[in-house]
Amino acid sequence: MSTGPGRWNTIARAFRALPVLVTNGSMTDASRLGSHTAAPPPAPHRSDSWLLWHRLSRGRADFGNPAAFDKRVKESRWESFTVTAEDTAFLDALAQFSGRETGRGGLMTFTGSNWLITIVAQPQPVYRDQPAGVSVWWGYGLFPGRAGNHTPKPVTMCSGREILEEILHHLPFDEAVRARVLRTSTVVPCLMPYITSQFLARRRHDRPKAVPDGSVNLAFIGRFAEVPDDVVFTVEYSVRTAWTAVAQLLDLPEQPPAVYKGACADDGHERCRPFLSFLASASLRGRGSGQGPQVPHGGRGALAAVDPALLRRPVVCTVRSHAFVAPGGRAEADLAGSASRPSGGCPSAGAMP
Ligand SMILES: Cc1cc2nc3c(=O)[nH]c(=O)nc-3n(C[C@H](O)[C@H](O)[C@H](O)COP(=O)(O)OP(=O)(O)OC[C@H]3O[C@@H](n4cnc5c(N)ncnc54)[C@H](O)[C@@H]3O)c2cc1C
């Protein structure tokens, strides 16, 4: 094999033809599973995905600043849990309580919950091989460091069963249902130290450009690469970074389309404004005092709490249905009715964390 400069040119060309796409940082890195009987172990101090980005960016301002995202775990962590039950007792009781068939009710947040629990009952089966009669649902607590209302400790220190007991504390199920749910369910908690790291306050250049200026074979993809105009978090964001990287590095004619800002952007979001302020006030009322608008229990009755003037206005944003459950198990506000009004505008504001 030749050892002259020609060889090095060949190698250089080959490397240039082989772009390296780096997923810098990860919202799920260092996640830890617990079990029905044990809390998740503490997250490790070292986290490989972040370490890689730290090493790459050493001395390279154009490679971003990972410390803006991985150094504030108390702000970026939350805990989720997945429940597998041998029967449908919980989902049936939830459907009866909410007035929504399983899978049609969207997210349900317990506004009086110290952990700020949200649960999600998706259409069954959730998994392709899920046996008939088995049900699966999941949820999360956004404030995992606080003591629970029923369980006097942070969710991070709770076993799956203790989390389930806390959830049942917030729901007005009768004792027989409660006992059955506890008997037939297995809950696996998952502590995710970096799950909302992409939302932490940051400076403009903390995320590197998908293709740093002057780069011919290296790009950054995923939630910590910069995409002007787009909103971080979704699968689409990551796909856009990868598309941008491949199209630019390989000089392809097909670049990603412009970020769609929604029909409501045309009128400066004027038409969305009343609805969005309603959303903000509903959730603030619920979180601040635990006392939301008092509405009749059950689904659509909650719309009685909304200023009728708002409902007459066209709602442009599509917002996922999301119910709020006040202390004592009152359905506080079910946004599904208003949220599912004709849309075609903004991306889902209620997207799943
Ligand atoms: C609970 C939850 C709910 C979500 N809900 C939604 C939703 O409803 N809608 C939506 O659009 N998005 C949702 N998301 C976000 C969505 O899942 C992510 O944005 C998407 O998966 C990101 O894809 P990705 O390929 O960029 O990164 P990932 O899916 O994280 O893939 C990156 C891969 O790289 C690997 N990796 C990282 N670093 C290294 C390394 N140094 N060496 C080797 N391998 C490495 C990781 O292990 C991982 O396999 C949700 C995420 C979570 C956690």
The ligand as an ORCA input file, in Angstrom:
! r2SCAN-3c Opt
* xyz 0 1
  C     -41.445     10.311     28.388
  C     -41.267     10.945     27.035
  C     -42.372     11.291     26.294
  C     -42.217     11.865     25.037
  N     -43.324     12.189     24.294
  C     -43.183     12.714     23.060
  C     -44.323     13.014     22.256
  O     -45.463     12.788     22.663
  N     -44.125     13.547     21.027
  C     -42.864     13.792     20.547
  O     -42.725     14.246     19.398
  N     -41.762     13.532     21.286
  C     -41.896     12.991     22.521
  N     -40.792     12.726     23.288
  C     -39.491     13.176     22.781
  C     -38.943     12.216     21.764
  O     -38.990     10.897     22.264
  C     -37.511     12.606     21.490
  O     -37.450     13.964     21.101
  C     -36.899     11.760     20.383
  O     -36.904     10.398     20.735
  C     -35.484     12.231     20.133
  O     -34.865     11.386     19.178
  P     -33.300     11.390     19.018
  O     -32.986     10.364     17.984
  O     -32.795     12.773     18.828
  O     -32.695     10.979     20.420
  P     -32.860      9.613     21.224
  O     -34.143      8.914     20.906
  O     -32.575      9.968     22.645
  O     -31.697      8.730     20.610
  C     -30.353      9.021     20.851
  C     -29.621      7.696     20.971
  O     -28.241      7.962     21.058
  C     -27.692      7.170     22.097
  N     -26.523      7.867     22.598
  C     -26.451      9.087     23.160
  N     -25.182      9.379     23.463
  C     -24.432      8.333     23.081
  C     -23.028      8.039     23.138
  N     -22.154      8.904     23.649
  N     -22.622      6.859     22.636
  C     -23.501      5.977     22.110
  N     -24.828      6.203     22.038
  C     -25.285      7.357     22.522
  C     -28.782      7.071     23.138
  O     -28.599      5.951     23.970
  C     -30.026      6.921     22.236
  O     -30.268      5.580     21.888
  C     -40.917     12.120     24.529
  C     -39.799     11.759     25.294
  C     -39.979     11.180     26.533
  C     -38.739     10.762     27.299
*
